[in-house]
Amino acid sequence: MDPAVWSQFIRENWLVIVIALVLLFAVINLVKTVLKWAIVIVIVAGLFIYSGVTMDQLGNAVNKVADSTVSTLKSEAQEVMLSEAKEAKYTSGGDGTFTITTPNLEVKGTAGEDKVEVTFRGVSLGKWSVTDTTKTFIEEARKNGN
């Protein structure tokens, strides 16, 4: 989504954009139901389709944002693992499973497996391979006791 392409599109289609904006404001001010938002979505989608933006491009943009967000959350969770390791509470399930909780993290796994399930501030970050950071966190939690 190159800014030059957008500016060229706006210069060439300014009248269509103005008409679409007037329609949007009219719909938002006059219609007071859920139908209003359906009409707004149709108008915005029509502008995107008219501009040549494809659903693949929108999907790629959404995927990039999602990947970036998950990556940021993972790195933040690893930092929190190191900083909250001393507060971690280790709970053994008796059958080899364990749960480690801190104020911001929850790590669930099975002894001897290479994967643990990580939840950070209530958001599941999926299954992680056990790395040095994760091993250190688990060992520190075990030292803290049950």
C-alpha positions in Angstrom: 0.0 0.0 0.0 2.2 2.7 -1.4 1.4 6.3 -0.4 2.2 7.5 -3.9 -0.5 5.1 -5.3 -3.0 6.5 -2.7 -2.2 10.1 -3.5 -2.6 9.5 -7.2 -5.9 7.7 -6.6 -7.2 10.6 -4.5 -6.2 13.2 -7.1 -7.9 11.2 -9.9 -11.1 10.3 -7.9 -11.6 13.2 -5.5 -15.2 13.7 -6.7 -16.1 10.0 -6.0 -14.5 10.3 -2.5 -16.4 13.5 -1.7 -19.7 11.9 -2.7 -18.9 8.8 -0.6 -18.1 11.0 2.4 -21.3 13.0 2.0 -23.2 9.7 1.8 -21.5 8.4 4.9 -22.3 11.5 6.9 -25.9 11.5 5.7 -26.3 7.8 6.6 -24.7 8.2 10.0 -26.8 11.3 10.9 -30.2 10.1 9.5 -30.3 6.4 10.0 -30.4 5.3 13.7 -30.3 1.5 13.5 -27.9 -1.4 12.8 -28.8 -0.8 9.2 -26.7 2.4 9.4 -23.6 0.4 10.0 -24.3 -2.1 7.2 -24.7 0.8 4.8 -21.5 2.4 6.0 -19.6 -0.9 5.6 -21.0 -1.2 2.0 -19.9 2.3 1.1 -16.4 1.9 2.5 -16.1 -1.6 0.9 -17.2 0.0 -2.4 -14.5 2.6 -2.1 -11.9 0.0 -1.5 -13.0 -2.1 -4.4 -13.2 1.0 -6.6 -9.6 2.0 -5.6 -8.2 -1.3 -6.7 -7.3 -2.6 -3.2 -7.8 -6.3 -3.2 -9.0 -8.5 -0.4 -5.6 -10.3 -0.6 -3.8 -6.9 0.1 -6.2 -6.3 3.0 -5.6 -9.8 4.3 -1.8 -9.4 4.0 -1.9 -6.1 5.9 -4.0 -7.7 8.7 -1.7 -10.7 8.8 1.4 -8.4 9.1 -0.2 -6.5 12.0 -1.2 -9.7 13.7 2.2 -11.3 13.3 3.9 -8.1 14.6 1.5 -8.0 17.6 2.1 -11.7 18.5 5.9 -11.2 18.1 5.8 -8.2 20.5 3.7 -10.0 23.0 6.1 -13.0 22.9 9.2 -10.9 23.5 7.4 -9.0 26.3 6.3 -12.3 27.8 9.9 -13.5 27.8 11.0 -10.4 29.6 8.2 -10.8 32.2 9.3 -14.5 32.6 12.7 -13.4 33.7 11.5 -10.5 35.9 8.7 -12.5 37.6 10.5 -15.8 38.0 11.1 -15.2 41.7 7.3 -14.8 42.3 6.3 -17.8 40.2 4.2 -20.5 41.9 4.8 -24.0 40.7 1.9 -26.5 40.9 2.3 -30.1 40.0 -0.6 -32.1 38.7 0.8 -35.4 40.0 0.7 -37.0 36.5 3.7 -35.1 35.2 1.7 -32.0 34.3 2.6 -28.7 35.9 1.2 -25.1 36.0 3.3 -22.1 36.8 1.6 -18.8 37.6 2.8 -15.3 38.2 0.8 -12.1 38.2 1.0 -11.8 34.4 1.9 -15.3 33.2 0.6 -18.8 33.2 2.7 -21.6 31.8 1.3 -25.1 31.5 3.2 -28.2 30.4 4.2 -31.8 30.9 7.6 -32.8 32.4 9.9 -34.1 29.7 8.0 -32.5 26.8 9.5 -29.9 24.5 6.4 -27.6 24.4 4.6 -25.5 27.0 1.4 -23.5 26.7 1.9 -19.8 27.6 -0.8 -17.4 28.5 0.3 -13.7 29.0 -2.1 -11.3 30.7 -5.1 -13.6 29.8 -4.1 -13.9 26.2 -3.0 -17.3 25.0 0.3 -17.1 23.0 0.0 -20.8 22.0 2.5 -23.5 22.5 6.2 -22.6 22.8 9.2 -24.7 22.4 11.2 -24.9 25.7 14.1 -22.5 25.3 16.8 -21.4 27.7 14.6 -18.6 29.0 11.7 -21.0 29.5 13.9 -23.6 31.2 15.3 -21.0 33.6 11.8 -19.8 34.4 10.6 -23.4 35.1 13.6 -24.2 37.3 13.2 -21.0 39.3 9.5 -21.7 39.9 10.4 -25.2 41.1 13.0 -23.7 43.5 10.3 -21.4 44.9 8.3 -24.5 46.0 4.6 -25.3 45.6 
